[in-house]
């Protein structure tokens, strides 16, 4: 028992590796355990920290230097603790405000541990007013076998100044790796800020001079994307575990993670399996888009390569169905949110009643976002079971059209008849189709009578239109960065590429063949195809027997840049 106390809560000397193996399992991450951590940094150290300013791209990482601090928690005092400022675009704050901090207890004091830990971080939770997201989501990644540092909470003081509640997370180091891997000698890569694997990634531990493992992964991802097969990746990547990470990124809508934004991740080379393993980081902004696609495109090279293959997409959906059947449901998730929230309420009450109210309101909003996300996922999962696969150069008929009231729209045995008037400037028939990524054309025959349109309106007249409600930005690309979403809901959903055909008929015309091109950039998504008439007045007839969907190519446009 005495040895447990010495190793777990105070400074000790000796080999750090041995101390690492004999350290007790930390209780820092249990619900309701909110230690008070008091950090004292001398004036010279504070002046050093004041010089650091985060810049976009993380180009000043060399300025994020450690300074020495004394840390007090309960009856224990830790000396020579290395401290630096943490955070990036949204979460970084200067030392005189409400900074995030990383503490390394053994860097300058060999063998020193804090509740058994060599390293921990204290996040200011500026992007997560619930103080719940990080803890909940790390638990979910761990549940599916994806390694992730654990999270808890702490009350933090800096030089006597109350910084309030922080999210306490386990540090990225070999001690963390030992919990998941027998051999920790492989390289652990840090993406820094939004760098993909083909960038100069920082090596947190391992051989900083030898990055051949990362080069091999880049080459394999490019070859896999080119061939649309997983085979090139299997010798260098733990594909199964990577798929589980991708699925969780999609379910949780981790827009700032690897699958969607190639940010907030680590890559470890497990030498025993000789495979690269991706792990999530920074899970404080989740469930933002309830209607985000169930299978997002992903900017990351490896994510793109895996989902470019039919096998990868098939296995992705299999895991999605399994996780949603086993544990990913709104009741279980919201119950856990409220459980974590209740566990930190005493600490928030000590800060003040308003802190409790703000956190409770944020947690309930988080629960509402979860409920909406799960409902959308269930709807999408059901729809995706009807995925329409069309080979390049082939076509399929489009049938079973619905009118704007939701009723079948064939008003005559052989035609779709649309009528526009001053009281109803838009009439349409629609059909929802689930498709794989590709460049498509909708084609068919239309005739018009007395169609009068407003000049300058490119979408006026009779013709086809294709949209996707999953598409958040203007233009061809599907940009998932939240602050670049367009509020023009009509135009942002359009999928026609530059130079694509969008034939529209006006006035009076006999049966005329028309077409509409669109480029689906997601691995798969639901798209809505419209036969429509936009006019001040007039009539249009669409020939249902002639309407077909043609797949022209995998994609007409170059791959999205990272």
N, C-alpha and C positions, 0 to 999 in steps of 0.2 A: 504493500500500500504506500509506504514511504517513497519507494522508487517511482510509483505512478504519479505521486504529487510532484516530485522533483522534475520528472521529464515533462509533465503536462502543463505546469503553470509557472515555472521559473527558469532563469538562465542556468545553463549547465555547461560544462566543458567536455571535451572529448570529440571523437570522430562523429561528424554530422551524419554520415551514412548510417552508422550504428544507431544513433539517436532516432533517426528517421524510422527505422524498422521497429524500434521498441516503443515509439510514441503511442499513447492510447488513442482509441477512436474518439474524435472530437464530439462534444455535445453541443457545440455552438449552433448547429443547424436544426436543433429540435424546436418545435413550435413553442413559443412563449419564452424561450431563453433569449433575453435581450440584455446583454452585458453593457455596462457603461464603460466606455473607453476614453480615457483622458490622455491627450497627447500634448507634450510640452516640447516646443522647438525653440532653441535659442535665437536671439535677434539676428545673428549672422546667417543662420539657416533660413529664417523667414525672408531675409533680403535676397537670398539666392532663389527661393521659390517665387518671389515677386517678379523676377526677371523672365520667368517662363510664360509664354503666350502660345496657345495652340493655334496653328495655322492649317488651313485646309490642305489635305494631302499628307499631313503629318511630317512635313519637311524639316521640322525642327526637333525631331526625336532626341538628337544629341543634347539638346538643352534641358530635357526632362531628367535632371540629375537628382541623385539621392542626397538628402541631408540627414544628419543625426538627430534623433529624438529620444525622449524618455516617455514611456507609455505606462500608465497605471490603470489597473482593472481590479476591482475589489481590493484585496489585501496585497496584491502582487505588483511589483515594479519591474519593468523591463528597460534595460539601458542599451545604448548604442543601437537603437532600432533605425534601420534605413527607411526613409520616407520620401516618396515623390508624389507629385500631382498626377491624377489620372483624368481620363475623359477626352472626348473628341468634340465634333461639331456641335451637338446639342447639349451635351452634359458637362463640358469643361467649364469650370469657374475658377477665377484667380484665388490665391490663398487667402485674401482678405474678405472674400465673399463666403460662399458655401462650397468649398472644394471637395472633389472626390480624392481619395488618398489610397496609395498602395503602401503597405508596410511589410518589410522583410526583416524578420527577427533574428536571423542567423547570419546575415551578410557580414556584419562586423562583430558578432558575438557568437562564436562557434558553439553549436549545439542548442542555442536558445530557441524555445518554442512558446507559442501562445496557444494554450489548450491543445498542445500537440502539433500545431501548425507552424511551418517555417515562414509562410507567406500568406497574406490575405489582403483583400481590397475592401474599401469602404466607399460605396457608390452613393452619391447625393440624391439619387432617384428623382432628379428634376424632370425626367421624361416618363416617369411612372408614379403619379401621385397616389396610386393604390398601395405601393410598397409590396405588392403581391406578385406581380407578373414574373419577375426573375425567379423567384422561388418555385412558383407553380410550374413554369415552363421547363426549368432545369429538371424537375422531377419527372416530367413527361418524356423528355429525351432519354433520361436514365432508364425509364420504364421500358423503352423499346430497345435498350442495349446500346445506346449511343453515349459515350463518355461525356460528362459535363461537370464542371466544378459545382459544388453544392452552394446553396445560398441560405442566409439567415438574416438577422437584424442586429443592430447595435445603436446605442445612444452615444453620440460622439461630442467630445469637447476638444477644442484646439486653443491652447494657451488661455484656458479659462472661459473661452467663448463657446456658448452652447450652439452646436451645429444641428441639433435635432436628431431625428431618426435617420439612420443610413442603412442601406442594404449591404450586409457583410457577405463577401463571397470568397470561396477557397481560391488560393493563388494557382497560377499556371507554373508548374515546376516539376521536377522529377518526383517529388513527394506525391503530387497529384497523379502523375503517370503510374506510380507504383500501385495505386489502388485499382488500376484497370489492366496493367500489363506486367508480365514477369520481367521483361527486358526493357529498360528505359534508356538505353544507350543511343537509340535512333534520334534523328533530328526532329525537333519540335518547331514548326514554323508559325510565325505570327503574321497575319495579313496586314497589320498596321491599319491604315484607313483605306478601305475599298480597293485593295490591290488583289488582282487575281493571281493564280499560281504561275502565270508567265511573267510576273513582275519580280523584282528583287526582294523577296520576302526575308524578313529578319529571322534569324535562328535563335530561339529562346534557350535551347539546350541541344547538345550534340556537337557535330563537327561543322563549324561555321565555314570551313574552307571547301567542304565537299557537299555540293548540292546536286549531285548526279541523280539522286532519287527523285527530286522535283523535276529535273529535266526529262527524266523518263516518263513521269506522269503527264507532263505537258505533251510530249510526243504521242503518247498512247491516247490521250483525249482527242487530239487532232485527227489521228487515224480512225478512231472509233466514230467520230462525227462524220468523217468523210465516207466511211463504209456503212454507217448506220447499223453498227453491230457492237455488242459489248465485248467481243472476244479480245480486241487489243488492250482493253482495260483490266481484264481479269488477272493477268500476271503481276500487276503493280498496284491495284486498288482493291480494297475490301468492298466489293461492289454491293454485297448484301447490306452491310452496315451503312454504306453511303445512301442506298435507296431508302433505308429507314429514316435517315436524316432528311432527305429530300421530302419525304412524305410528311414528316412532322413540320418542316418549314412551310409546306403548303397548307396543312390543316390549321396551324396556328397563325397563318399569314405573317410569317417572319420576313417581312419585306426588306429588312436590313440585314438579313443573313446571307449565307452563301448561295442558296438556290435561286434567290430572286435578285439580290443586289451585290453578290460577291463581296460581302463585308461581314465583320464580326464572326470570324471563324479561326480555327487553328487546324493545322495538319501535322499528324505524327507518323513517323516511319516506324512501324512495329517490326523490328528486325527478326523476331521469331517467325512471323508469318511472311515477312518480306513484303508487306502490303502497306499502303498509305491509308490513313484513317482521318476523316474529317470530324471536327467537333465544334459545337456551337458556342458562341460567346455573346454577351450583351443582349439579354432577352427581355428588355424593358419596354418594348413597343410592339406588342402583339395584338392580333385580332382587329387591326385597324379597318380592314375592308371585309365586311360581311360577304359581299358578292364577288370577291376575288376568285379567279378560276381555281378549280380543284387541282389542276395540274399547271402551275405557272411555267412560263418559258424558261426563266433563269438566265442570268447573264454569265454565270460562272462557266468556264470552259468544260469542266467535268460534268456539271449539271446538264449543260446543253448536249454533251456527247451521250450521256446516259439516256436522256429523254428523246434523243433523235432516233433511237433504235426501237423497233416494234417490241422487242423483248423487254427493254427498259420500261416502256410505257405500260406494258401488260403487268409486269411485276410491281410497278408503282401503284396501279389500281388494286391489285391483290392485297398489298399492304394497307392501302387506304380502307378497303372494305373490312379487313381484319381489325384494324385499330378502332374503327368506328363501331364495330360490333362488340369489341372487348371492353373498351374503356372511354373512348372519346365521345361522350354524350354530354348534353348541356346540364343534366342533373348532377352528374359526378363532378364536372368541372366547376360549376358554380358553388356546389357544396364545399369543395376544397378552397375556393377563393374566400368564402365566408369564414371557413375554419382558420385559415392563415390570418385573415383580417381580425378575427376575434382574439387571436393569440398576441397581437401587437397593440391591442387597445389599451391595456394598462400602461405601457410605455408612452403612448400618445396622450393618455389622460394626464400623465405627469407633466407633459409639455403644455397642455391646455385644452379646454373644451373645443375650441375652434379647430385644433389639429385633428381631434377625433371626428368632428363633423365633416371636415374636408376629405379625410381618408375614407370614411364610410360612404360618402356620396360618390367618390371616385371608384370605390370597389363595386358599388351597385351598378354604376355605368359600365364598368368592365364586365359584370355579369350579363348585362343586356347585350353587349357586343358579342359575348360568347354565344348566347342563345341565338342571335341572328346569324352568326357564322355557322353554327352547327346546322341550323335549318337550311341555309343555302347549300351547304355541303351535301346534305341528304338529298336535296332536290337535284343537284348536279350529278351526284352518284347514280341516282335513278335514271336520269337522262342519258348519262354516258353509256349505260348498258345498251343503248340503241345507236352506238357509234357507227356511222356510215363510212365504210372503207372503199375508196375509189382509186383504182390503179391509174398511174399517169397515162394519159392518152385515152382513157375510158370515160364513159358517161353513164349517168343513171337518171331515170325520170323523177320529177318532183310532183307528187300527187297529194291529195288530201289537204287542200287549202282551206284555211279558216278566214272568215270575214272579220271586220273590226269589232264585231259584237261577240266573237268567239264561235259563231255558228258556221257550219260549212258554207263556203262561198260560191259554189257552182250554182248559178241561178238559171242556167239553161243546160240542156243535156251535154253540150259540147263547148261551152264558153264560160269564162269568168267575166262578168259584166260589171264595170265600175262606172259610177256617175258622180260628177262634180257639179256644184251649184254655189251661188253666193253664200248660202247657209252652210255648206259643207264643201270646203275647198280641198279636202283630202278624202279619198276613198281608196280602200286597199283590201287585198287578201294576203295572208301571211302563212308561213310554214317555218317551224323550227327544226334545224338539222344539227346533229353532232358530227363534227368533222375532225380529221387529223390535219396537221399543218400542211399547207400547200397553196399553190396558185391555181385558182378555180375561175370558171366562167359559168354564169347562168345565161342560158339562151332560150329563145322561144319566139313565137309569132304574135303580133299585136296589130289591131286596127283601131282607128279613132274616128270620131264624128263630132265636128264643131268644138274642138278643144281650144279654149281661149286661155292663154297664160299671160302672166306679167313679164314684161321684158326684163332681162338681166338675171332672172332666177334660173340658175343652172339645173336645179332639181325639178323644175316645172315640167309638166307634160305627163305622158304615159310611159312607164318603163319599169325596170327592176331596181331594187335597192337591197343591199345586204349590210346588216349591222351586227355587232356583238355588244351586249350589255356589260361584258367583262372588260371591255377596252376602256382604259381611263384617260387616254391622252389623245390630242390631235395628231394627225399624220398617220404614217404607216406603222411606226414602232409602238409597242405597248410599254409605255414607261410607267413603272410601278412606284417611282419615287413620289410619296404623298403630296409634296408641295408643288409638283408639276402636273397634277391632275387638272383637266379642263372642266369648267362649269358649263360649257356648251354641250349639253348632253346629246343633242342631235348630231352635231358634227364630229364629236370625239368618237362616237361609236362606228362611224363610217369606216369601211375597210378597203375602199378602192385605192389602188396604188397610183403613183404618178404615171401618167401616160396610159392608164387603163381605160377600157371602153366603158362608157355609161350612156347608152343610146336612149334618147327621149323623143317621143313623137307628139306633135301638136296638130292643130287644124283638123283636116279630114284626110284620112289615108286608108288605102286598102291593106290587106294582110301583109305585114312587113316583118322580116326577121330582125330581132334586136338582141343585144347581149350586154352583160355587166360583168366586169372582172373584179376579183377581190383576192387579197393575199392574207391568209391566216398564218400569223407568226407564232402562235402558241402551239405546243405539242398536240393539243386538242382543245376544242371549245365548242360551245353551243352558239350557232349563228342563226339569225332570223332573216329569212328571205321574203321580200315583199314584191308583189305585183301591185303597182300603185298608180293613181291618177291624181296629180296635183294641178289644179286649174280653177279659174273663176267659174267656168262652166264647160260642159261637154261630156262625152261618153267614150269609154274605151273597152275593147274586148280582148282578152288574152286567151289563147288557144291552149288548154291544159295538156292536150296530147303532145304538143310541141316543146313544152318546157322541160329542159334537161340541165343537169349539173355536170360540167366537164372538168376534169382535173388536168391542167396543162403541164404542171411541173411541181417539183418539191417546194420550190419557192423561186419567184422570178427575181427577187431583190437580193443583194448581198447580205451576208449574215450581219446581225446586229452587232455593233461595236461595243466592246466592254468599257 
